[in-house]
Amino acid sequence: MPNAGLKREHTVILLVEDDEQTREFYRHAIKAAGHEVAAVEDGLAALRRIDIELPDVIVLDLVLPRLGGIDVFQELRANPATRKIPVIAVTGSDRVLSVDTAEFHYFLRKPVSPELLVATIDQALKRSQAAG
């Protein structure tokens, strides 16, 4: 069971991105903004990581190997322990744009600047903390 009840000193952002260069670029920007980052390369790894520790925000690429971002999102929404974690969907693919993007808390189209990514994470954190 994830450590949902423990208070942490830093926020933890789960970054799910299959492209190694993009993952490292985003990871560096998020870390530079003062957040802890758990970075994984696919949807299955994301779900395993969430079982270990609940993140404060998830940055989720929608086109992933093994288990896609939309499937991960549906799994998160089906689980009461993860249902309210803010998810920032990120994609560069036109084929996933047929999905109802309103389901996601936030939706960013690649390429995403580090400033926009961090600003969106900060907005998600503020909104989540205000909701309690």
Backbone as a ProteinNet text record, in pm:
[ID]
protein_1_A
[PRIMARY]
MPNAGLKREHTVILLVEDDEQTREFYRHAIKAAGHEVAAVEDGLAALRRIDIELPDVIVLDLVLPRLGGIDVFQELRANPATRKIPVIAVTGSDRVLSVDTAEFHYFLRKPVSPELLVATIDQALKRSQAAG
[TERTIARY]
84.5	0	88.5	61.7	142.8	133.7	235.7	241.6	161.4	32.9	-53	-65.3	-51.1	-73.4	49.1	165.3	287.5	307.7	348.1	382.1	525.7	548.9	682.4	732.1	861.6	922.9	916.7	926.5	924.5	808.8	766	665.9	733.8	661.3	713.2	630.2	699.6	636.7	674.9	574.6	601.6	599.5	710.6	727.8	728.1	631.6	619.3	640.5	757.8	797.6	890	857.8	938	1063.4	1063.3	1181.3	1284.4	1399	1500.5	1547.5	1570.8	1618.4	1512.3	1387.9	1278.8	1259.7	1267.1	1251.3	1357.6	1481.7	1589.2	1574.6	1530.6	1506.8	1399.8	1285.9	1178.1	1222.1	1292.3	1336	1423.9	1516.1	1606.3	1528	1433.2	1353.9	1270.6	1210.7	1126.7	1212.5	1326.5	1418.3	1472.6	1505.4	1555.5	1451.1	1323.1	1215.4	1193.2	1273	1267.6	1182.1	1140.5	1059	1143.4	1104.6	1162.9	1096.7	1174.3	1122.1	1147.9	1042.1	1054.4	1023.5	1120.4	1103.2	1102.9	1000.1	988.8	960.2	982.7	977.7	849.3	759.2	635.4	524.1	405.7	288.2	294.8	348.9	359.7	454.2	565.7	660.3	595.5	510.4	440.7	349.4	270.7	179.5	256.2	368.9	452.2	507.3	550.4	606.3	499.2	378.1	267.5	232.3	250.5	226.7	325.9	443.2	546.4	522.2	492.6	473.2	379	277.1	184.6	252	254.3	310.9	210.3	259.2	172	108.7	183.2	137.5	200.5	127.1	180.2	185.7	303.3	320.8	324	222.5	198.5	196.7	299.4	297.7	185.3	111.8	-0.8	37	145	189.1	312	289.1	393.4	397.3	512.9	518.7	454	419.2	363.3	225	207.9	77.3	69	-23.8	-33.5	-82.2	-60.4	-98.5	-247.9	-329.5	-474	-516.3	-455.9	-485.2	-439.3	-323.1	-273.9	-372.3	-416	-509.4	-639	-690.4	-813.2	-793.1	-675.9	-643.8	-639.9	-580.2	-571.3	-709.5	-797.2	-931.5	-1018.1	-988.9	-1067.1	-1027.7	-912.8	-861.4	-885.4	-961.1	-987.4	-860.2	-752.6	-628	-556.6	-583.5	-512	-604	-730.7	-831.7	-810.3	-763.9	-754.5	-615.2	-520.8	-387	-396.9	-351.9	-356.3	-267.6	-322.9	-250.7	-236.5	-112.6	-83.2	-52.4	-146.1	-126	-40.9	56.1	145.9	152.7	136.2	149.9	192.2	256.9	291	218.6	137.6	70.3	-69.5	-99.7	-234.1	-335.3	-290.7	-386.8	-454.8	-394.5	-460.8	-546.6	-543.4	-623.5	-772.3	-806.8	-948	-1005.7	-918.4	-961.4	-1018.3	-1114.2	-1170.9	-1067.6	-996.4	-889.6	-944.4	-1073.9	-1134	-1129.3	-1108.8	-1097.7	-973.5	-871	-745.2	-751.8	-679.7	-673	-607.4	-501.3	-424.5	-381.4	-369.7	-330.8	-232.2	-112.3	-9.2	30.3	50.2	89.9	239.8	311.4	455.6	481.6	591.3	694.2	649.4	689.6	653.4	779.9	775.7	892	903.2	1024.1	1040.9	961.4	953.8	880.7	731.4	674.4	532.5	506.5	593.7	576.2	578.7	677.4	689.8	573.3	532.2	418.2	290.9	272.3	154.7	159.8	276.9	293.7	261.4	315.1	289.8	141.3	75.5	-68.4	-145	-105.6	-170.7	-152.2	-34	-6.4	-91	-98	-177.8	-325.3	-375.5	-516.7	-543.5	-452.1	-468.4	-463.9	-372.4	-361.2	-482.8	-536.8	-654.6	-777.6	-782.2	-894.5	-884.6	-764.1	-742.4	-730.5
-119	0	124.5	218.9	341	419.8	499.2	576.9	705.8	693.1	808.2	901.9	852.8	935.9	1010.6	982.7	1044.9	1183.2	1278.1	1412.9	1411.3	1473	1479.5	1622.4	1635.5	1767.5	1829.7	1748.1	1794.6	1729.8	1796.1	1734.9	1634.1	1529.1	1426.6	1429	1445.7	1447.7	1317.9	1242.4	1123.1	1163.4	1144.4	1178.1	1048.7	1034.4	913.5	953.5	921	963.1	856.9	803.7	696.2	744.5	866.8	918.3	963.7	898.3	923.7	1068.8	1127.6	1266.2	1362.2	1343.5	1427.8	1406.5	1281.5	1249.9	1321.6	1318.5	1384.3	1536.6	1590.3	1734.5	1779.1	1707.5	1739.4	1717.4	1605.8	1573.4	1684.5	1731.9	1838.6	1966.5	2003	2124.8	2114.6	1998.7	1979.7	1981.5	1915.9	1913.3	2053.7	2129.6	2266.2	2355.9	2320.7	2397.9	2358.3	2263.7	2227.4	2106.6	2032	1913.6	1787.1	1683.7	1551.7	1492.3	1417	1359.2	1209.3	1133.5	991	978	936.9	929.8	784.1	747.8	612.5	619.5	506.5	506.8	452	394.2	342.6	331.3	297	291.2	185.5	68.8	-35.9	5.9	66.2	115	224.2	306.6	412.4	352	252.7	191	121.4	58.1	-4.3	102.2	214.9	323.3	382.1	396.1	449.5	355.4	225	128.4	146.6	199.9	222.6	354.2	459	591.9	672.8	732.1	817.1	950.1	987.7	1117.8	1229.2	1351.4	1467.9	1508.3	1489.5	1520.7	1417.7	1383.6	1293	1366.8	1366.4	1418.2	1293.8	1277.8	1152.4	1169.1	1115.1	1107.8	1011.7	1040.8	954.5	838.9	854.3	747.1	681.9	561.7	490.6	344.5	280.1	135.9	57	-65.2	-162.9	-125.6	-10.9	33.1	183	225	364.9	455.5	584.6	683.5	689.1	669.2	671.5	555	437.5	321.5	346.1	408.1	442.2	537.1	638.3	735.7	667.6	576.6	505.4	420.6	358.4	280.8	371.8	488.6	583.8	628.4	657.6	705.5	596.3	471	359.6	324.9	374.4	341.7	459.6	439.3	549.1	613.3	538.4	592	687	674.5	756.7	847.4	838.4	909.3	1061	1119	1265.6	1321.1	1236	1285.3	1363.7	1489.2	1566.2	1502.7	1491.9	1434.2	1540.4	1561.2	1650.7	1562.3	1554.1	1474.8	1554.4	1486	1549.5	1460.2	1518.8	1438.6	1524.2	1458.9	1519.9	1448.9	1350.4	1267.4	1318.9	1325.7	1366.1	1254.7	1130.3	1020.4	1012.9	1062.6	1059.7	1184	1277.7	1397.9	1372.1	1253.6	1217.6	1181.5	1160	1132.5	1260.6	1247.3	1364.5	1420.6	1523.8	1579	1648.9	1674.7	1737.7	1644.4	1514.2	1418.9	1446.4	1498.7	1522.2	1653.7	1661.3	1785.7	1895.6	1857.5	1950.6	1876.7	1947.9	1886.5	1978	1926.6	2004.2	1934.1	2013.1	1961.3	1979.8	1872.3	1879.9	1956.5	2028.6	2040.4	2133.4	2098.2	2174	2237.8	2367.2	2435.5	2397.9	2400	2371	2467.5	2593.8	2694.1	2661.7	2622.6	2588.1	2461.8	2362.9	2239.4	2267	2340.8	2371.3	2458.3	2555.3	2639.9	2556.2	2460	2373.7	2282.9	2229.4	2147.4	2230.9	2352.9	2439.9	2472.8	2496.5	2523.1	2400.1	2282.7	2158.7	2137.2	2165.8	2150.9	2248	2372.4	2472.5	2434.7	2392.5	2354.3	2229.7	2136.2	2014.1	2043.6	2132.3	2167.2	2246.8	2330.7	2409.7	2319.6	2210	2116.1	2029.8	2024.5	1950.9	1806.7
0	0	0	-88.9	-93.9	36.2	61.2	185.4	173.8	147.1	121.2	240.1	360.7	477.5	528	474.2	523.8	463.4	547.9	500.2	449.5	332.9	275.4	278.5	281.8	280.5	140.6	37.5	-100.8	-175.2	-279.9	-365.5	-458.2	-490.7	-580.7	-708.5	-819.6	-950.8	-1021.3	-1065.8	-1145.1	-1291.9	-1358.2	-1498.5	-1578.9	-1669.2	-1750.3	-1896.1	-1948.9	-2084.6	-2142.4	-2259.4	-2316.9	-2388.6	-2439.4	-2508.1	-2405.2	-2405.1	-2301.8	-2299	-2414.5	-2419.7	-2363.6	-2403	-2352.9	-2203.3	-2159.3	-2016.7	-1933.6	-1979.8	-1905.7	-1908.7	-2019.7	-2033.9	-1933.9	-1930.8	-1836.8	-1692.4	-1668.7	-1532.2	-1476.1	-1556.9	-1513.2	-1479.8	-1565.8	-1543.6	-1415.9	-1393.8	-1274.3	-1147.9	-1154.9	-1040.8	-1010.9	-1114.5	-1097.6	-1031.4	-1046.5	-984.8	-838.5	-790	-648.5	-613.8	-713.5	-688.7	-699.5	-624.8	-645.2	-768.1	-845.8	-968.7	-969.1	-994.4	-1022.9	-1171.3	-1251	-1395.8	-1440.9	-1519	-1572.4	-1721.3	-1789.9	-1935.9	-1997.4	-1919.1	-1978.8	-1875.6	-1923.2	-1837.1	-1728.9	-1760.2	-1658.2	-1546.5	-1583.5	-1482.8	-1398	-1459.3	-1385.6	-1278.6	-1316.3	-1219.1	-1106.5	-1140.1	-1034.8	-940.3	-995.3	-912.8	-821.3	-871.6	-792.2	-677.2	-698.1	-590.2	-475.6	-504.4	-402.4	-329.5	-404.6	-346	-433.8	-370.5	-445.6	-477.4	-604.7	-640	-613.3	-609.6	-593	-725.6	-834.1	-969.6	-1062.8	-1169.9	-1271.7	-1404.8	-1466.8	-1602.5	-1691.3	-1775.6	-1845.7	-1996.4	-2061.4	-2207.6	-2244.9	-2349.8	-2385.6	-2476.7	-2553.6	-2642.4	-2579.1	-2522.5	-2449.1	-2492.6	-2480	-2506.5	-2391.4	-2419	-2323.8	-2272.6	-2213.5	-2164.2	-2188.1	-2270.9	-2310.7	-2199.4	-2219.4	-2119.9	-2091.8	-2193.8	-2173	-2083.9	-2105.9	-2020.4	-1877	-1860.9	-1726.7	-1659.2	-1732.1	-1677.2	-1631.6	-1712	-1675.3	-1549.6	-1537.1	-1416.1	-1293.2	-1308.8	-1197.8	-1153.3	-1247.5	-1214.6	-1153	-1183.1	-1129.7	-985.5	-939.8	-806.8	-712.2	-602.8	-508.8	-451.6	-439.1	-382.5	-478	-608.1	-706.4	-786.4	-764	-843.6	-847.6	-738	-730	-758.6	-792.7	-826.6	-957.7	-959	-1083.9	-1191.1	-1310.6	-1423.9	-1532.4	-1574.7	-1686.1	-1805.8	-1899.2	-2020.3	-2117.5	-2178.8	-2274.3	-2397.7	-2515.5	-2636.4	-2754.9	-2846.8	-2974.4	-3087	-3052.3	-3151.1	-3183.4	-3311.2	-3353.2	-3331.8	-3328.6	-3319.2	-3183.5	-3079.3	-2948.3	-2925.6	-3016.5	-2998.3	-3017.6	-3067.2	-3078.5	-2940.9	-2843.9	-2706.6	-2647.4	-2559	-2492.7	-2395.7	-2438.5	-2356	-2231.8	-2227.3	-2109.4	-1988.6	-2011.7	-1900.9	-1816.5	-1878.5	-1808.3	-1732.7	-1622.1	-1546.1	-1629.3	-1699.6	-1781.8	-1907.2	-2017.4	-2144	-2214.3	-2243.5	-2311.4	-2440.6	-2542.1	-2672.7	-2688.9	-2725.3	-2750	-2877.5	-2883.8	-2780.4	-2667.2	-2546.3	-2427.2	-2371.1	-2349.8	-2292.6	-2145.3	-2090.3	-1947.9	-1860.2	-1902.3	-1824.2	-1818.2	-1931.8	-1933.7	-1852.2	-1864.2	-1788.3	-1638.2	-1592.3	-1449.2	-1402.3	-1482.8	-1445	-1432.2	-1519.8	-1514.8	-1392.6	-1361.1	-1239.8	-1116.8	-1110.3	-994.6	-981.7	-1094	-1092.3	-1041.9	-1087.4	-1044.6	-893.7	-843.4	-700.6	-618.5	-661.9	-588.8	-587	-700	-708.7	-622.2	-623.8	-544.5	-395	-353.6	-212.7	-165.8	-252.3	-217	-200.9	-279.8	-271.8	-147.2	-89.6	33.8	12
[MASK]
++++++++++++++++++++++++++++++++++++++++++++++++++++++++++++++++++++++++++++++++++++++++++++++++++++++++++++++++++++++++++++++++++++

